[in-house]
Amino acid sequence: MNPLGRLPYRRIRVLGPSMAPTLKDGDVVLAKNRKEPREGDVVVVTWVTRPHQLSIKRVTQADDDGWHVEGDNQYASTDSRDLGPAQVHGVVVARLWPHPRLLSSR
């Protein structure tokens, strides 16, 4: 089962500084469930070694075993550079709080 559930969208609170300056600790985002990612998209992922931990990262490229994703803040991010390919579960389409805005690919 998809960790984002069955509904088409899910609200998620950002924890930590790994996506700064794009997203900050405490921001609330809206993720579209099961949307196919493109390079540059902000996505919700898990890793084989962390199957129950949802993380928000940016897609940098497709990988044979999933997606290579990285945090925007390279000095405060644990990501594919450390954990290998990630499984993408949804694409973050908007920040809901604070300062609502749509997110687009880089």
Backbone torsions as a table, in degrees:
resi	resn	phi	psi	omega
1	MET	NA	142.5	178.3
2	ASN	-67.3	129.2	-179.7
3	PRO	-65.4	-11.4	175.7
4	LEU	-86.3	-4.2	178.1
5	GLY	89.0	-165.8	-175.2
6	ARG	-97.9	-20.1	-178.5
7	LEU	-69.4	154.6	-176.1
8	PRO	-70.2	-24.4	179.9
9	TYR	-132.3	153.7	176.8
10	ARG	-143.8	136.9	173.3
11	ARG	-84.3	139.1	-179.5
12	ILE	-138.4	137.0	175.9
13	ARG	-92.8	132.5	179.1
14	VAL	-78.5	131.0	176.0
15	LEU	-119.6	125.9	176.4
16	GLY	95.1	170.8	-173.4
17	PRO	-96.6	9.6	-169.9
18	SER	-65.7	-22.3	-178.3
19	MET	-106.9	9.4	177.1
20	ALA	-68.4	142.6	8.6
21	PRO	-90.0	-4.7	-177.1
22	THR	-61.8	-50.5	178.1
23	LEU	-129.5	143.6	-177.5
24	LYS	-119.7	161.6	176.7
25	ASP	-52.0	125.4	179.2
26	GLY	98.4	-15.5	176.0
27	ASP	-61.1	150.6	174.6
28	VAL	-114.5	128.2	-177.8
29	VAL	-120.0	163.3	176.8
30	LEU	-114.0	121.7	180.0
31	ALA	-108.9	135.4	175.1
32	LYS	-90.0	120.7	-176.5
33	ASN	-68.4	135.4	172.7
34	ARG	62.3	20.0	176.4
35	LYS	-80.4	135.5	-179.6
36	GLU	-70.5	124.8	-178.2
37	PRO	-79.3	159.3	171.8
38	ARG	-124.0	158.4	176.6
39	GLU	-55.2	134.0	-179.4
40	GLY	97.5	-16.7	179.4
41	ASP	-70.0	147.8	168.9
42	VAL	-87.5	130.5	-170.9
43	VAL	-134.3	164.3	173.9
44	VAL	-104.9	125.9	-173.0
45	VAL	-133.6	165.1	164.6
46	THR	-133.3	165.3	174.9
47	TRP	-121.2	155.9	178.8
48	VAL	-54.3	-41.0	-178.5
49	THR	-78.7	-10.8	179.6
50	ARG	-137.7	63.1	-172.1
51	PRO	-68.1	-20.6	-177.1
52	HIS	-104.2	3.7	179.6
53	GLN	-105.3	113.2	174.9
54	LEU	-80.6	135.3	177.3
55	SER	-129.4	152.0	177.5
56	ILE	-113.0	121.2	-176.3
57	LYS	-142.3	178.6	178.3
58	ARG	-111.3	134.1	177.8
59	VAL	-70.7	128.3	175.2
60	THR	-107.2	-31.2	176.9
61	GLN	-171.4	158.3	173.9
62	ALA	-73.0	149.7	-180.0
63	ASP	-131.2	153.6	179.7
64	ASP	-54.5	-34.2	-175.6
65	ASP	-106.4	13.9	-179.1
66	GLY	151.4	-131.2	-178.2
67	TRP	-131.5	140.5	172.4
68	HIS	-88.1	121.6	-178.5
69	VAL	-127.9	149.7	178.9
70	GLU	-140.8	152.0	172.4
71	GLY	-77.5	151.9	178.2
72	ASP	-67.8	-27.4	178.6
73	ASN	-99.1	91.5	-173.6
74	GLN	-62.3	-20.6	-178.2
75	TYR	-86.9	-7.6	-178.4
76	ALA	-137.0	36.4	-176.7
77	SER	-133.0	130.6	167.7
78	THR	-100.7	120.6	-171.5
79	ASP	-150.4	-156.3	-176.8
80	SER	-61.5	-23.1	176.1
81	ARG	-63.4	-27.3	179.8
82	ASP	-104.9	-35.9	-169.2
83	LEU	-109.1	-5.2	-179.3
84	GLY	84.2	-166.8	-176.4
85	PRO	-60.4	145.6	179.4
86	ALA	-110.3	158.0	172.7
87	GLN	-99.8	124.1	-179.7
88	VAL	-88.0	132.0	179.9
89	HIS	-110.3	-19.6	-179.7
90	GLY	-171.9	164.0	-179.8
91	VAL	-110.9	130.8	177.4
92	VAL	-75.6	120.8	-175.8
93	VAL	-104.0	-20.4	-177.7
94	ALA	-159.1	152.9	166.7
95	ARG	-95.3	128.0	-178.8
96	LEU	-92.6	-34.0	-177.0
97	TRP	-151.9	143.3	-18.1
98	PRO	-79.1	172.4	177.1
99	HIS	53.1	70.3	-179.4
100	PRO	-54.4	139.5	175.4
101	ARG	-165.9	154.0	174.1
102	LEU	-74.1	147.5	174.1
103	LEU	-105.9	139.8	177.5
104	SER	-127.8	166.5	177.0
105	SER	-63.6	153.7	175.8
106	ARG	-69.8	NA	NA
